[in-house]
């Protein structure tokens, strides 16, 4: 199971001209990553409750483990 913790508009547009959002998800386990959308903006993140892992969506639309980015001070995106 997963939920959206935060989302932000980006200047990116999809093939239909719609806004592409960058999102931060909370997943219960790593197995929940399979259910996450891959059409979100690159840099979208997923926090894993079980074990505390962090995953980021790359430009190839693949969720990649990025645990070292967890030291960003509590937020992935700072204004």
HTML snippet that shows the backbone in 3Dmol.js (N, CA, C, O; Angstrom):
<script src="https://3Dmol.org/build/3Dmol-min.js"></script>
<div id="view" style="width:600px;height:400px;position:relative"></div>
<script>
const pdb = `
ATOM      1  N   UNK A   1       0.845  -1.168   0.000  1.00  0.00           N
ATOM      2  CA  UNK A   1       0.000   0.000   0.000  1.00  0.00           C
ATOM      3  C   UNK A   1       0.898   1.241   0.000  1.00  0.00           C
ATOM      4  O   UNK A   1       1.990   1.232   0.569  1.00  0.00           O
ATOM      5  N   UNK A   2       0.421   2.299  -0.643  1.00  0.00           N
ATOM      6  CA  UNK A   2       1.175   3.546  -0.639  1.00  0.00           C
ATOM      7  C   UNK A   2       0.225   4.727  -0.563  1.00  0.00           C
ATOM      8  O   UNK A   2      -0.969   4.599  -0.834  1.00  0.00           O
ATOM      9  N   UNK A   3       0.769   5.876  -0.193  1.00  0.00           N
ATOM     10  CA  UNK A   3       0.007   7.123  -0.185  1.00  0.00           C
ATOM     11  C   UNK A   3       0.925   8.252  -0.634  1.00  0.00           C
ATOM     12  O   UNK A   3       2.149   8.127  -0.595  1.00  0.00           O
ATOM     13  N   UNK A   4       0.319   9.355  -1.060  1.00  0.00           N
ATOM     14  CA  UNK A   4       1.063  10.535  -1.488  1.00  0.00           C
ATOM     15  C   UNK A   4       1.232  11.444  -0.277  1.00  0.00           C
ATOM     16  O   UNK A   4       0.252  11.859   0.342  1.00  0.00           O
ATOM     17  N   UNK A   5       2.487  11.751   0.054  1.00  0.00           N
ATOM     18  CA  UNK A   5       2.773  12.656   1.166  1.00  0.00           C
ATOM     19  C   UNK A   5       2.819  14.108   0.718  1.00  0.00           C
ATOM     20  O   UNK A   5       2.429  15.015   1.453  1.00  0.00           O
ATOM     21  N   UNK A   6       3.311  14.312  -0.518  1.00  0.00           N
ATOM     22  CA  UNK A   6       3.499  15.673  -1.015  1.00  0.00           C
ATOM     23  C   UNK A   6       3.518  15.624  -2.533  1.00  0.00           C
ATOM     24  O   UNK A   6       3.932  14.626  -3.124  1.00  0.00           O
ATOM     25  N   UNK A   7       3.069  16.701  -3.161  1.00  0.00           N
ATOM     26  CA  UNK A   7       3.198  16.804  -4.615  1.00  0.00           C
ATOM     27  C   UNK A   7       3.424  18.253  -4.992  1.00  0.00           C
ATOM     28  O   UNK A   7       2.978  19.171  -4.304  1.00  0.00           O
ATOM     29  N   UNK A   8       4.129  18.440  -6.100  1.00  0.00           N
ATOM     30  CA  UNK A   8       4.452  19.788  -6.566  1.00  0.00           C
ATOM     31  C   UNK A   8       4.345  19.834  -8.091  1.00  0.00           C
ATOM     32  O   UNK A   8       4.741  18.895  -8.781  1.00  0.00           O
ATOM     33  N   UNK A   9       3.812  20.923  -8.594  1.00  0.00           N
ATOM     34  CA  UNK A   9       3.755  21.126 -10.052  1.00  0.00           C
ATOM     35  C   UNK A   9       5.169  21.300 -10.602  1.00  0.00           C
ATOM     36  O   UNK A   9       6.051  21.820  -9.919  1.00  0.00           O
ATOM     37  N   UNK A  10       5.369  20.867 -11.816  1.00  0.00           N
ATOM     38  CA  UNK A  10       6.623  21.124 -12.513  1.00  0.00           C
ATOM     39  C   UNK A  10       6.288  21.790 -13.854  1.00  0.00           C
ATOM     40  O   UNK A  10       5.125  21.799 -14.258  1.00  0.00           O
ATOM     41  N   UNK A  11       7.279  22.340 -14.542  1.00  0.00           N
ATOM     42  CA  UNK A  11       7.008  22.904 -15.870  1.00  0.00           C
ATOM     43  C   UNK A  11       6.898  21.824 -16.949  1.00  0.00           C
ATOM     44  O   UNK A  11       6.633  22.141 -18.109  1.00  0.00           O
ATOM     45  N   UNK A  12       7.095  20.569 -16.590  1.00  0.00           N
ATOM     46  CA  UNK A  12       7.030  19.467 -17.552  1.00  0.00           C
ATOM     47  C   UNK A  12       5.599  19.200 -17.990  1.00  0.00           C
ATOM     48  O   UNK A  12       4.657  19.412 -17.226  1.00  0.00           O
ATOM     49  N   UNK A  13       5.437  18.731 -19.228  1.00  0.00           N
ATOM     50  CA  UNK A  13       4.128  18.365 -19.782  1.00  0.00           C
ATOM     51  C   UNK A  13       4.216  16.953 -20.340  1.00  0.00           C
ATOM     52  O   UNK A  13       5.251  16.538 -20.861  1.00  0.00           O
ATOM     53  N   UNK A  14       3.106  16.218 -20.223  1.00  0.00           N
ATOM     54  CA  UNK A  14       3.077  14.875 -20.790  1.00  0.00           C
ATOM     55  C   UNK A  14       2.646  14.956 -22.251  1.00  0.00           C
ATOM     56  O   UNK A  14       2.500  16.052 -22.792  1.00  0.00           O
ATOM     57  N   UNK A  15       2.445  13.829 -22.883  1.00  0.00           N
ATOM     58  CA  UNK A  15       2.084  13.788 -24.298  1.00  0.00           C
ATOM     59  C   UNK A  15       0.755  14.439 -24.615  1.00  0.00           C
ATOM     60  O   UNK A  15       0.502  14.791 -25.767  1.00  0.00           O
ATOM     61  N   UNK A  16      -0.100  14.607 -23.617  1.00  0.00           N
ATOM     62  CA  UNK A  16      -1.397  15.263 -23.814  1.00  0.00           C
ATOM     63  C   UNK A  16      -1.355  16.733 -23.450  1.00  0.00           C
ATOM     64  O   UNK A  16      -2.369  17.426 -23.534  1.00  0.00           O
ATOM     65  N   UNK A  17      -0.165  17.222 -23.039  1.00  0.00           N
ATOM     66  CA  UNK A  17      -0.035  18.621 -22.643  1.00  0.00           C
ATOM     67  C   UNK A  17      -0.411  18.892 -21.199  1.00  0.00           C
ATOM     68  O   UNK A  17      -0.512  20.048 -20.786  1.00  0.00           O
ATOM     69  N   UNK A  18      -0.618  17.833 -20.428  1.00  0.00           N
ATOM     70  CA  UNK A  18      -1.011  17.976 -19.022  1.00  0.00           C
ATOM     71  C   UNK A  18       0.228  18.141 -18.148  1.00  0.00           C
ATOM     72  O   UNK A  18       1.307  17.650 -18.482  1.00  0.00           O
ATOM     73  N   UNK A  19       0.058  18.842 -17.020  1.00  0.00           N
ATOM     74  CA  UNK A  19       1.142  19.054 -16.067  1.00  0.00           C
ATOM     75  C   UNK A  19       1.620  17.731 -15.501  1.00  0.00           C
ATOM     76  O   UNK A  19       0.822  16.850 -15.180  1.00  0.00           O
ATOM     77  N   UNK A  20       2.941  17.603 -15.382  1.00  0.00           N
ATOM     78  CA  UNK A  20       3.548  16.430 -14.745  1.00  0.00           C
ATOM     79  C   UNK A  20       3.958  16.849 -13.338  1.00  0.00           C
ATOM     80  O   UNK A  20       4.661  17.844 -13.159  1.00  0.00           O
ATOM     81  N   UNK A  21       3.521  16.093 -12.352  1.00  0.00           N
ATOM     82  CA  UNK A  21       3.805  16.412 -10.960  1.00  0.00           C
ATOM     83  C   UNK A  21       4.997  15.619 -10.439  1.00  0.00           C
ATOM     84  O   UNK A  21       5.244  14.488 -10.856  1.00  0.00           O
ATOM     85  N   UNK A  22       5.712  16.228  -9.537  1.00  0.00           N
ATOM     86  CA  UNK A  22       6.743  15.533  -8.764  1.00  0.00           C
ATOM     87  C   UNK A  22       6.076  15.161  -7.450  1.00  0.00           C
ATOM     88  O   UNK A  22       5.466  16.008  -6.799  1.00  0.00           O
ATOM     89  N   UNK A  23       6.190  13.886  -7.055  1.00  0.00           N
ATOM     90  CA  UNK A  23       5.492  13.415  -5.853  1.00  0.00           C
ATOM     91  C   UNK A  23       6.431  12.703  -4.907  1.00  0.00           C
ATOM     92  O   UNK A  23       7.443  12.128  -5.306  1.00  0.00           O
ATOM     93  N   UNK A  24       6.065  12.758  -3.647  1.00  0.00           N
ATOM     94  CA  UNK A  24       6.744  11.995  -2.613  1.00  0.00           C
ATOM     95  C   UNK A  24       5.730  11.010  -2.051  1.00  0.00           C
ATOM     96  O   UNK A  24       4.665  11.400  -1.573  1.00  0.00           O
ATOM     97  N   UNK A  25       6.072   9.743  -2.113  1.00  0.00           N
ATOM     98  CA  UNK A  25       5.180   8.675  -1.672  1.00  0.00           C
ATOM     99  C   UNK A  25       5.690   8.062  -0.376  1.00  0.00           C
ATOM    100  O   UNK A  25       6.879   8.123  -0.064  1.00  0.00           O
ATOM    101  N   UNK A  26       4.769   7.474   0.365  1.00  0.00           N
ATOM    102  CA  UNK A  26       5.108   6.628   1.496  1.00  0.00           C
ATOM    103  C   UNK A  26       4.613   5.232   1.163  1.00  0.00           C
ATOM    104  O   UNK A  26       3.417   5.019   0.961  1.00  0.00           O
ATOM    105  N   UNK A  27       5.538   4.285   1.107  1.00  0.00           N
ATOM    106  CA  UNK A  27       5.204   2.885   0.852  1.00  0.00           C
ATOM    107  C   UNK A  27       5.395   2.092   2.138  1.00  0.00           C
ATOM    108  O   UNK A  27       6.301   2.377   2.921  1.00  0.00           O
ATOM    109  N   UNK A  28       4.548   1.103   2.350  1.00  0.00           N
ATOM    110  CA  UNK A  28       4.705   0.256   3.530  1.00  0.00           C
ATOM    111  C   UNK A  28       5.952  -0.618   3.408  1.00  0.00           C
ATOM    112  O   UNK A  28       6.718  -0.742   4.363  1.00  0.00           O
ATOM    113  N   UNK A  29       6.158  -1.226   2.230  1.00  0.00           N
ATOM    114  CA  UNK A  29       7.305  -2.106   1.992  1.00  0.00           C
ATOM    115  C   UNK A  29       7.875  -1.827   0.598  1.00  0.00           C
ATOM    116  O   UNK A  29       7.239  -1.151  -0.211  1.00  0.00           O
ATOM    117  N   UNK A  30       9.063  -2.345   0.320  1.00  0.00           N
ATOM    118  CA  UNK A  30       9.660  -2.177  -1.009  1.00  0.00           C
ATOM    119  C   UNK A  30       8.815  -2.829  -2.095  1.00  0.00           C
ATOM    120  O   UNK A  30       8.842  -2.390  -3.244  1.00  0.00           O
ATOM    121  N   UNK A  31       8.069  -3.864  -1.751  1.00  0.00           N
ATOM    122  CA  UNK A  31       7.203  -4.520  -2.738  1.00  0.00           C
ATOM    123  C   UNK A  31       6.153  -3.560  -3.287  1.00  0.00           C
ATOM    124  O   UNK A  31       5.672  -3.750  -4.404  1.00  0.00           O
ATOM    125  N   UNK A  32       5.794  -2.541  -2.525  1.00  0.00           N
ATOM    126  CA  UNK A  32       4.804  -1.559  -2.970  1.00  0.00           C
ATOM    127  C   UNK A  32       5.320  -0.667  -4.096  1.00  0.00           C
ATOM    128  O   UNK A  32       4.525  -0.013  -4.771  1.00  0.00           O
ATOM    129  N   UNK A  33       6.619  -0.627  -4.310  1.00  0.00           N
ATOM    130  CA  UNK A  33       7.183   0.191  -5.390  1.00  0.00           C
ATOM    131  C   UNK A  33       6.627  -0.207  -6.751  1.00  0.00           C
ATOM    132  O   UNK A  33       6.491   0.634  -7.640  1.00  0.00           O
ATOM    133  N   UNK A  34       6.309  -1.474  -6.915  1.00  0.00           N
ATOM    134  CA  UNK A  34       5.783  -1.960  -8.193  1.00  0.00           C
ATOM    135  C   UNK A  34       4.471  -1.286  -8.574  1.00  0.00           C
ATOM    136  O   UNK A  34       4.142  -1.198  -9.757  1.00  0.00           O
ATOM    137  N   UNK A  35       3.721  -0.811  -7.589  1.00  0.00           N
ATOM    138  CA  UNK A  35       2.429  -0.178  -7.841  1.00  0.00           C
ATOM    139  C   UNK A  35       2.540   1.325  -8.098  1.00  0.00           C
ATOM    140  O   UNK A  35       1.561   1.949  -8.506  1.00  0.00           O
ATOM    141  N   UNK A  36       3.700   1.911  -7.870  1.00  0.00           N
ATOM    142  CA  UNK A  36       3.853   3.360  -8.028  1.00  0.00           C
ATOM    143  C   UNK A  36       3.850   3.759  -9.499  1.00  0.00           C
ATOM    144  O   UNK A  36       4.360   3.027 -10.346  1.00  0.00           O
ATOM    145  N   UNK A  37       3.273   4.923  -9.800  1.00  0.00           N
ATOM    146  CA  UNK A  37       3.314   5.424 -11.178  1.00  0.00           C
ATOM    147  C   UNK A  37       4.746   5.753 -11.594  1.00  0.00           C
ATOM    148  O   UNK A  37       5.575   6.128 -10.765  1.00  0.00           O
ATOM    149  N   UNK A  38       5.021   5.607 -12.876  1.00  0.00           N
ATOM    150  CA  UNK A  38       6.337   5.989 -13.403  1.00  0.00           C
ATOM    151  C   UNK A  38       6.219   7.184 -14.352  1.00  0.00           C
ATOM    152  O   UNK A  38       7.201   7.584 -14.976  1.00  0.00           O
ATOM    153  N   UNK A  39       5.021   7.748 -14.456  1.00  0.00           N
ATOM    154  CA  UNK A  39       4.812   8.914 -15.316  1.00  0.00           C
ATOM    155  C   UNK A  39       4.993  10.220 -14.553  1.00  0.00           C
ATOM    156  O   UNK A  39       4.835  11.296 -15.131  1.00  0.00           O
ATOM    157  N   UNK A  40       5.322  10.146 -13.269  1.00  0.00           N
ATOM    158  CA  UNK A  40       5.607  11.349 -12.493  1.00  0.00           C
ATOM    159  C   UNK A  40       6.929  11.960 -12.960  1.00  0.00           C
ATOM    160  O   UNK A  40       7.666  11.346 -13.731  1.00  0.00           O
ATOM    161  N   UNK A  41       7.217  13.153 -12.494  1.00  0.00           N
ATOM    162  CA  UNK A  41       8.453  13.839 -12.875  1.00  0.00           C
ATOM    163  C   UNK A  41       9.674  13.128 -12.284  1.00  0.00           C
ATOM    164  O   UNK A  41       9.619  12.613 -11.167  1.00  0.00           O
ATOM    165  N   UNK A  42      10.777  13.105 -13.042  1.00  0.00           N
ATOM    166  CA  UNK A  42      12.025  12.577 -12.483  1.00  0.00           C
ATOM    167  C   UNK A  42      12.354  13.328 -11.195  1.00  0.00           C
ATOM    168  O   UNK A  42      12.146  14.537 -11.098  1.00  0.00           O
ATOM    169  N   UNK A  43      12.863  12.602 -10.216  1.00  0.00           N
ATOM    170  CA  UNK A  43      13.143  13.194  -8.920  1.00  0.00           C
ATOM    171  C   UNK A  43      12.045  12.931  -7.913  1.00  0.00           C
ATOM    172  O   UNK A  43      12.196  13.244  -6.733  1.00  0.00           O
ATOM    173  N   UNK A  44      10.928  12.351  -8.370  1.00  0.00           N
ATOM    174  CA  UNK A  44       9.898  11.934  -7.424  1.00  0.00           C
ATOM    175  C   UNK A  44      10.520  10.905  -6.496  1.00  0.00           C
ATOM    176  O   UNK A  44      11.444  10.191  -6.885  1.00  0.00           O
ATOM    177  N   UNK A  45      10.019  10.827  -5.273  1.00  0.00           N
ATOM    178  CA  UNK A  45      10.627   9.951  -4.287  1.00  0.00           C
ATOM    179  C   UNK A  45       9.633   9.031  -3.620  1.00  0.00           C
ATOM    180  O   UNK A  45       8.428   9.285  -3.613  1.00  0.00           O
ATOM    181  N   UNK A  46      10.159   7.957  -3.058  1.00  0.00           N
ATOM    182  CA  UNK A  46       9.352   7.013  -2.290  1.00  0.00           C
ATOM    183  C   UNK A  46      10.101   6.651  -1.023  1.00  0.00           C
ATOM    184  O   UNK A  46      11.217   6.135  -1.071  1.00  0.00           O
ATOM    185  N   UNK A  47       9.476   6.927   0.112  1.00  0.00           N
ATOM    186  CA  UNK A  47      10.017   6.528   1.403  1.00  0.00           C
ATOM    187  C   UNK A  47       9.398   5.195   1.771  1.00  0.00           C
ATOM    188  O   UNK A  47       8.193   4.999   1.611  1.00  0.00           O
ATOM    189  N   UNK A  48      10.219   4.273   2.263  1.00  0.00           N
ATOM    190  CA  UNK A  48       9.747   2.941   2.629  1.00  0.00           C
ATOM    191  C   UNK A  48       9.666   2.866   4.150  1.00  0.00           C
ATOM    192  O   UNK A  48      10.675   3.027   4.836  1.00  0.00           O
ATOM    193  N   UNK A  49       8.471   2.622   4.677  1.00  0.00           N
ATOM    194  CA  UNK A  49       8.287   2.585   6.126  1.00  0.00           C
ATOM    195  C   UNK A  49       9.070   1.431   6.750  1.00  0.00           C
ATOM    196  O   UNK A  49       9.704   1.600   7.791  1.00  0.00           O
ATOM    197  N   UNK A  50       9.027   0.275   6.121  1.00  0.00           N
ATOM    198  CA  UNK A  50       9.733  -0.893   6.649  1.00  0.00           C
ATOM    199  C   UNK A  50      11.208  -0.802   6.265  1.00  0.00           C
ATOM    200  O   UNK A  50      11.567  -1.090   5.123  1.00  0.00           O
ATOM    201  N   UNK A  51      12.045  -0.415   7.184  1.00  0.00           N
ATOM    202  CA  UNK A  51      13.479  -0.318   6.921  1.00  0.00           C
ATOM    203  C   UNK A  51      13.973   1.084   6.623  1.00  0.00           C
ATOM    204  O   UNK A  51      15.177   1.333   6.674  1.00  0.00           O
ATOM    205  N   UNK A  52      13.064   2.013   6.310  1.00  0.00           N
ATOM    206  CA  UNK A  52      13.467   3.401   6.125  1.00  0.00           C
ATOM    207  C   UNK A  52      14.206   3.720   4.845  1.00  0.00           C
ATOM    208  O   UNK A  52      14.929   4.716   4.799  1.00  0.00           O
ATOM    209  N   UNK A  53      14.058   2.918   3.801  1.00  0.00           N
ATOM    210  CA  UNK A  53      14.755   3.177   2.544  1.00  0.00           C
ATOM    211  C   UNK A  53      14.165   4.348   1.772  1.00  0.00           C
ATOM    212  O   UNK A  53      13.025   4.748   2.007  1.00  0.00           O
ATOM    213  N   UNK A  54      14.943   4.888   0.856  1.00  0.00           N
ATOM    214  CA  UNK A  54      14.514   5.967  -0.028  1.00  0.00           C
ATOM    215  C   UNK A  54      14.799   5.551  -1.465  1.00  0.00           C
ATOM    216  O   UNK A  54      15.883   5.056  -1.773  1.00  0.00           O
ATOM    217  N   UNK A  55      13.827   5.753  -2.334  1.00  0.00           N
ATOM    218  CA  UNK A  55      13.954   5.459  -3.759  1.00  0.00           C
ATOM    219  C   UNK A  55      13.602   6.714  -4.536  1.00  0.00           C
ATOM    220  O   UNK A  55      12.723   7.472  -4.127  1.00  0.00           O
ATOM    221  N   UNK A  56      14.286   6.942  -5.665  1.00  0.00           N
ATOM    222  CA  UNK A  56      14.016   8.091  -6.526  1.00  0.00           C
ATOM    223  C   UNK A  56      13.671   7.612  -7.930  1.00  0.00           C
ATOM    224  O   UNK A  56      14.203   6.607  -8.401  1.00  0.00           O
ATOM    225  N   UNK A  57      12.780   8.335  -8.593  1.00  0.00           N
ATOM    226  CA  UNK A  57      12.419   8.041  -9.977  1.00  0.00           C
ATOM    227  C   UNK A  57      13.421   8.742 -10.887  1.00  0.00           C
ATOM    228  O   UNK A  57      13.581   9.960 -10.822  1.00  0.00           O
ATOM    229  N   UNK A  58      14.094   7.967 -11.737  1.00  0.00           N
ATOM    230  CA  UNK A  58      15.100   8.562 -12.622  1.00  0.00           C
ATOM    231  C   UNK A  58      14.478   8.979 -13.956  1.00  0.00           C
ATOM    232  O   UNK A  58      13.274   8.824 -14.164  1.00  0.00           O
ATOM    233  N   UNK A  59      15.314   9.512 -14.861  1.00  0.00           N
ATOM    234  CA  UNK A  59      14.826   9.987 -16.159  1.00  0.00           C
ATOM    235  C   UNK A  59      14.380   8.858 -17.075  1.00  0.00           C
ATOM    236  O   UNK A  59      13.650   9.096 -18.038  1.00  0.00           O
ATOM    237  N   UNK A  60      14.804   7.644 -16.793  1.00  0.00           N
ATOM    238  CA  UNK A  60      14.385   6.487 -17.578  1.00  0.00           C
ATOM    239  C   UNK A  60      13.089   5.886 -17.033  1.00  0.00           C
ATOM    240  O   UNK A  60      12.661   4.819 -17.472  1.00  0.00           O
ATOM    241  N   UNK A  61      12.467   6.581 -16.072  1.00  0.00           N
ATOM    242  CA  UNK A  61      11.216   6.143 -15.453  1.00  0.00           C
ATOM    243  C   UNK A  61      11.374   4.830 -14.686  1.00  0.00           C
ATOM    244  O   UNK A  61      10.519   3.946 -14.728  1.00  0.00           O
ATOM    245  N   UNK A  62      12.508   4.743 -13.981  1.00  0.00           N
ATOM    246  CA  UNK A  62      12.819   3.578 -13.158  1.00  0.00           C
ATOM    247  C   UNK A  62      13.033   4.038 -11.726  1.00  0.00           C
ATOM    248  O   UNK A  62      13.731   5.021 -11.477  1.00  0.00           O
ATOM    249  N   UNK A  63      12.429   3.320 -10.787  1.00  0.00           N
ATOM    250  CA  UNK A  63      12.647   3.626  -9.371  1.00  0.00           C
ATOM    251  C   UNK A  63      13.987   3.052  -8.956  1.00  0.00           C
ATOM    252  O   UNK A  63      14.219   1.853  -9.106  1.00  0.00           O
ATOM    253  N   UNK A  64      14.882   3.898  -8.431  1.00  0.00           N
ATOM    254  CA  UNK A  64      16.238   3.505  -8.033  1.00  0.00           C
ATOM    255  C   UNK A  64      16.449   3.761  -6.546  1.00  0.00           C
ATOM    256  O   UNK A  64      16.007   4.772  -6.001  1.00  0.00           O
ATOM    257  N   UNK A  65      17.133   2.821  -5.908  1.00  0.00           N
ATOM    258  CA  UNK A  65      17.467   2.985  -4.494  1.00  0.00           C
ATOM    259  C   UNK A  65      18.409   4.183  -4.350  1.00  0.00           C
ATOM    260  O   UNK A  65      19.381   4.311  -5.096  1.00  0.00           O
ATOM    261  N   UNK A  66      18.114   5.053  -3.389  1.00  0.00           N
ATOM    262  CA  UNK A  66      18.914   6.264  -3.178  1.00  0.00           C
ATOM    263  C   UNK A  66      19.026   6.558  -1.693  1.00  0.00           C
ATOM    264  O   UNK A  66      18.837   7.699  -1.272  1.00  0.00           O
ATOM    265  N   UNK A  67      19.326   5.558  -0.906  1.00  0.00           N
ATOM    266  CA  UNK A  67      19.352   5.721   0.549  1.00  0.00           C
ATOM    267  C   UNK A  67      20.294   6.831   0.993  1.00  0.00           C
ATOM    268  O   UNK A  67      20.031   7.476   2.008  1.00  0.00           O
ATOM    269  N   UNK A  68      21.387   7.077   0.266  1.00  0.00           N
ATOM    270  CA  UNK A  68      22.317   8.129   0.684  1.00  0.00           C
ATOM    271  C   UNK A  68      21.679   9.510   0.584  1.00  0.00           C
ATOM    272  O   UNK A  68      22.143  10.445   1.238  1.00  0.00           O
ATOM    273  N   UNK A  69      20.628   9.660  -0.218  1.00  0.00           N
ATOM    274  CA  UNK A  69      19.929  10.939  -0.331  1.00  0.00           C
ATOM    275  C   UNK A  69      19.045  11.213   0.880  1.00  0.00           C
ATOM    276  O   UNK A  69      18.511  12.314   1.018  1.00  0.00           O
ATOM    277  N   UNK A  70      18.887  10.231   1.753  1.00  0.00           N
ATOM    278  CA  UNK A  70      18.040  10.403   2.937  1.00  0.00           C
ATOM    279  C   UNK A  70      18.618  11.432   3.895  1.00  0.00           C
ATOM    280  O   UNK A  70      17.921  11.878   4.807  1.00  0.00           O
ATOM    281  N   UNK A  71      19.862  11.813   3.712  1.00  0.00           N
ATOM    282  CA  UNK A  71      20.500  12.795   4.586  1.00  0.00           C
ATOM    283  C   UNK A  71      20.231  14.223   4.125  1.00  0.00           C
ATOM    284  O   UNK A  71      20.976  15.136   4.482  1.00  0.00           O
ATOM    285  N   UNK A  72      19.187  14.428   3.344  1.00  0.00           N
ATOM    286  CA  UNK A  72      18.891  15.758   2.807  1.00  0.00           C
ATOM    287  C   UNK A  72      18.207  16.666   3.818  1.00  0.00           C
ATOM    288  O   UNK A  72      17.749  17.749   3.455  1.00  0.00           O
ATOM    289  N   UNK A  73      18.129  16.261   5.042  1.00  0.00           N
ATOM    290  CA  UNK A  73      17.574  17.137   6.064  1.00  0.00           C
ATOM    291  C   UNK A  73      16.065  17.116   6.161  1.00  0.00           C
ATOM    292  O   UNK A  73      15.466  18.116   6.557  1.00  0.00           O
ATOM    293  N   UNK A  74      15.430  16.005   5.812  1.00  0.00           N
ATOM    294  CA  UNK A  74      14.002  15.879   6.017  1.00  0.00           C
ATOM    295  C   UNK A  74      13.157  16.265   4.824  1.00  0.00           C
ATOM    296  O   UNK A  74      11.942  16.075   4.870  1.00  0.00           O
ATOM    297  N   UNK A  75      13.728  16.794   3.766  1.00  0.00           N
ATOM    298  CA  UNK A  75      12.950  17.140   2.604  1.00  0.00           C
ATOM    299  C   UNK A  75      13.720  16.881   1.322  1.00  0.00           C
ATOM    300  O   UNK A  75      14.911  17.177   1.231  1.00  0.00           O
ATOM    301  N   UNK A  76      13.043  16.334   0.345  1.00  0.00           N
ATOM    302  CA  UNK A  76      13.702  16.106  -0.938  1.00  0.00           C
ATOM    303  C   UNK A  76      13.810  17.382  -1.736  1.00  0.00           C
ATOM    304  O   UNK A  76      14.795  17.588  -2.445  1.00  0.00           O
ATOM    305  N   UNK A  77      12.813  18.247  -1.634  1.00  0.00           N
ATOM    306  CA  UNK A  77      12.787  19.449  -2.449  1.00  0.00           C
ATOM    307  C   UNK A  77      12.678  20.642  -1.529  1.00  0.00           C
ATOM    308  O   UNK A  77      11.740  20.759  -0.740  1.00  0.00           O
ATOM    309  N   UNK A  78      13.632  21.510  -1.640  1.00  0.00           N
ATOM    310  CA  UNK A  78      13.602  22.733  -0.843  1.00  0.00           C
ATOM    311  C   UNK A  78      13.494  23.926  -1.779  1.00  0.00           C
ATOM    312  O   UNK A  78      14.175  24.002  -2.801  1.00  0.00           O
ATOM    313  N   UNK A  79      12.637  24.840  -1.411  1.00  0.00           N
ATOM    314  CA  UNK A  79      12.431  26.033  -2.245  1.00  0.00           C
ATOM    315  C   UNK A  79      13.547  27.015  -2.041  1.00  0.00           C
ATOM    316  O   UNK A  79      13.552  28.082  -2.656  1.00  0.00           O
TER     317      UNK A  79
END
`;
const viewer = $3Dmol.createViewer("view");
viewer.addModel(pdb, "pdb");
viewer.setStyle({}, {cartoon: {color: "spectrum"}});
viewer.zoomTo();
viewer.render();
</script>
